[in-house]
Amino acid sequence: MLGGMVDVDVAIVGAGAAGLSLAHRLSRGGGPGGRPLETVLLEPPEGPARSPVRTWCFWEREAGEWDAVVSARWERLSVIGPEGEVYEAPAAPLVYKMIRSPDYERFVRTGLAETVREVTATVTEILDGPRRAVVRGVDGAGRDLQVRATWVFDSRPPRPLPRGTTTLLQHFRGWFVRTRSDAFVPEAASLMDLRTPQPRNGVSFGYVLPVSKREALVEYTEFTREVLDDAGYRRALEHYIGEVLGLGEVEVTAVEQGAIPMTDARFPRRSGRRVFRIGTAGGATRPSTGYTFSGVQRQTAAVARALARGRTPVPPCPHRRRHLEMDAVMLRALDTGRVDGADFFARLFRRNRLADVLGFLDGGSSLGRELRLGATTPVAPMAATAVERLWFALRPSRS
Ligand SMILES: Cc1cc2nc3c(=O)[nH]c(=O)nc-3n(C[C@H](O)[C@H](O)[C@H](O)COP(=O)(O)OP(=O)(O)OC[C@H]3O[C@@H](n4cnc5c(N)ncnc54)[C@H](O)[C@@H]3O)c2cc1C
């Protein structure tokens, strides 16, 4: 389809959460004066480069722009402490929602404008330039292709990760399970069930997202430095489902697995005069939670607005600086073992309104509320960690 060189306004590399969201917005907007922007969206063929199918959960006030593809929603959420104490509360005014990536892809793809062309290709190189950048790749048949674009938005997963002082992984495996008899309450999801065996540094937890009385996504998650092997995740899920939840025999109908970076490293959002990064690669992941979907929406909406106004479309960081600093302290305190992870999260949810914690984690809280939240965490080790971070920042570099 794209033999030789093609010239467009925008090239989007990767059709995942960020790439599709940007393509969706450009299909509805355009350049200055509403001029349609010729866009190419590049996604690799089935194979190792392509991101696997996944579910995205996020919370927002009642109605939202992706409601047509929301496959499950919960108005009551719970956190279960390490000793089994349950903190259950309405999420109001928020609703917790789940989208499955294939539904999102279908929805976006069917609504793309004619000016957005999808191309199956693995991008191998992006060359910046003063007026245009060139994206080079290989299509499904092994042929070379090149796209020349005024602006390039690269959402390929960042490898290696930028270096930070602390880097943990939120790594997990989830099973979609079916039970023989009714076992779940479809309106109520658990966000964190801390009754799992705890690692020495970091934290582990399970959670249950029911989609019917007999079906749920059950996940085992750790915030630690290293992923588990296949047997490790299987053992952890079998233990959580069998021993902790007591569900007995379940049928596993689908599996998802992932590792999301939780780091205080900065993700550069501009990698050239014409080339930018979006999504996880562009710092859209909230370091303390791994949640990315909402940040991606804020970031791509801002890029689309900048393009419509004819401005240089540098993707903004969708998180406030002070939240990134607070997250960095929390990650460091977890990683050093200064705070007990299970106790930390149980206290946070026990002592605060659920909607306040969720509001903070999504970046929508006031400083006053954040200070009140902070006062409910183990203050001494958190303060010591904050001082340590300040010391790292101020000490002269040894290079
Ligand atoms: C299993 C899983 C579950 C998650 N659940 C949640 C959740 O519930 N809530 C939440 O907020 N976040 C969640 N996340 C985190 C985050 O939202 C997702 O990782 C999200 O998909 C990130 O969007 P992205 O566009 O940055 O990356 P991706 O969605 O991974 O998109 C990157 C795209 O680049 C493509 N690509 C890769 N290499 C090339 C190449 N060489 N050339 C061209 N294209 C390429 C990939 O195929 C992919 O389509 C989850 C992550 C995982 C892994």
The ligand as a Tripos MOL2 file, in Angstrom:
@<TRIPOS>MOLECULE
LIG
   53    58     1     0     0
SMALL
NO_CHARGES

@<TRIPOS>ATOM
      1 C1         -2.0560   -6.3930   30.7850 C.3       1 LIG1
      2 C2         -2.1170   -4.9340   31.1100 C.ar      1 LIG1
      3 C3         -3.2150   -4.4240   31.7670 C.ar      1 LIG1
      4 C4         -3.2760   -3.0570   32.0730 C.ar      1 LIG1
      5 N1         -4.3660   -2.5850   32.7260 N.ar      1 LIG1
      6 C5         -4.4680   -1.2610   32.9610 C.ar      1 LIG1
      7 C6         -5.6130   -0.7500   33.5700 C.ar      1 LIG1
      8 O1         -6.5000   -1.5050   33.9850 O.2       1 LIG1
      9 N2         -5.7300    0.5950   33.7310 N.ar      1 LIG1
     10 C7         -4.7570    1.4500   33.3000 C.ar      1 LIG1
     11 O2         -4.9210    2.6630   33.4220 O.2       1 LIG1
     12 N3         -3.6230    0.9630   32.7650 N.ar      1 LIG1
     13 C8         -3.4570   -0.3550   32.5730 C.ar      1 LIG1
     14 N4         -2.3260   -0.8330   31.9760 N.ar      1 LIG1
     15 C9         -1.2330    0.1100   31.7060 C.3       1 LIG1
     16 C10        -1.4410    0.8890   30.3880 C.3       1 LIG1
     17 O3         -2.7010    1.4950   30.3640 O.3       1 LIG1
     18 C11        -1.3370    0.0400   29.1790 C.3       1 LIG1
     19 O4         -0.0690   -0.5270   29.1040 O.3       1 LIG1
     20 C12        -1.6230    0.8360   27.8990 C.3       1 LIG1
     21 O5         -1.8420   -0.0900   26.8850 O.3       1 LIG1
     22 C13        -0.5130    1.8060   27.5640 C.3       1 LIG1
     23 O6         -0.8350    2.4640   26.3690 O.3       1 LIG1
     24 P1          0.2900    2.8160   25.3120 P.3       1 LIG1
     25 O7         -0.4020    3.3140   24.1050 O.co2     1 LIG1
     26 O8          1.3200    3.6380   25.9520 O.co2     1 LIG1
     27 O9          0.9940    1.4160   25.0090 O.3       1 LIG1
     28 P2          0.3700    0.1920   24.2310 P.3       1 LIG1
     29 O10        -1.0980    0.1240   24.4330 O.co2     1 LIG1
     30 O11         1.2000   -0.9970   24.5550 O.co2     1 LIG1
     31 O12         0.6030    0.6100   22.7240 O.3       1 LIG1
     32 C14         1.8700    0.5840   22.1290 C.3       1 LIG1
     33 C15         1.6390    0.1780   20.6780 C.3       1 LIG1
     34 O13         2.8720    0.2010   19.9750 O.3       1 LIG1
     35 C16         2.8840   -0.9150   19.1010 C.3       1 LIG1
     36 N5          4.2560   -1.1980   18.7420 N.ar      1 LIG1
     37 C17         5.2190   -1.8240   19.4750 C.ar      1 LIG1
     38 N6          6.3720   -1.8940   18.7520 N.ar      1 LIG1
     39 C18         6.1280   -1.2830   17.5570 C.ar      1 LIG1
     40 C19         6.9120   -1.0280   16.4060 C.ar      1 LIG1
     41 N7          8.1890   -1.4070   16.3240 N.pl3     1 LIG1
     42 N8          6.3310   -0.3850   15.3510 N.ar      1 LIG1
     43 C20         5.0320    0.0410   15.4160 C.ar      1 LIG1
     44 N9          4.2500   -0.1680   16.4990 N.ar      1 LIG1
     45 C21         4.7860   -0.8140   17.5580 C.ar      1 LIG1
     46 C22         2.2210   -2.0130   19.9240 C.3       1 LIG1
     47 O14         1.7440   -3.0850   19.1170 O.3       1 LIG1
     48 C23         1.0880   -1.2360   20.5870 C.3       1 LIG1
     49 O15        -0.0810   -1.2410   19.8300 O.3       1 LIG1
     50 C24        -2.2180   -2.1880   31.6930 C.ar      1 LIG1
     51 C25        -1.1050   -2.7280   31.0620 C.ar      1 LIG1
     52 C26        -1.0450   -4.0690   30.7790 C.ar      1 LIG1
     53 C27         0.1920   -4.6150   30.1120 C.3       1 LIG1
@<TRIPOS>BOND
     1     1     2 1
     2     2     3 ar
     3     2    52 ar
     4     3     4 ar
     5     4     5 ar
     6     4    50 ar
     7     5     6 ar
     8     6     7 ar
     9     6    13 1
    10     7     8 2
    11     7     9 ar
    12     9    10 ar
    13    10    11 2
    14    10    12 ar
    15    12    13 ar
    16    13    14 ar
    17    14    15 1
    18    14    50 ar
    19    15    16 1
    20    16    17 1
    21    16    18 1
    22    18    19 1
    23    18    20 1
    24    20    21 1
    25    20    22 1
    26    22    23 1
    27    23    24 1
    28    24    25 2
    29    24    26 1
    30    24    27 1
    31    27    28 1
    32    28    29 2
    33    28    30 1
    34    28    31 1
    35    31    32 1
    36    32    33 1
    37    33    34 1
    38    33    48 1
    39    34    35 1
    40    35    36 1
    41    35    46 1
    42    36    37 ar
    43    36    45 ar
    44    37    38 ar
    45    38    39 ar
    46    39    40 ar
    47    39    45 ar
    48    40    41 1
    49    40    42 ar
    50    42    43 ar
    51    43    44 ar
    52    44    45 ar
    53    46    47 1
    54    46    48 1
    55    48    49 1
    56    50    51 ar
    57    51    52 ar
    58    52    53 1
@<TRIPOS>SUBSTRUCTURE
     1 LIG1         1 GROUP 0 **** ****
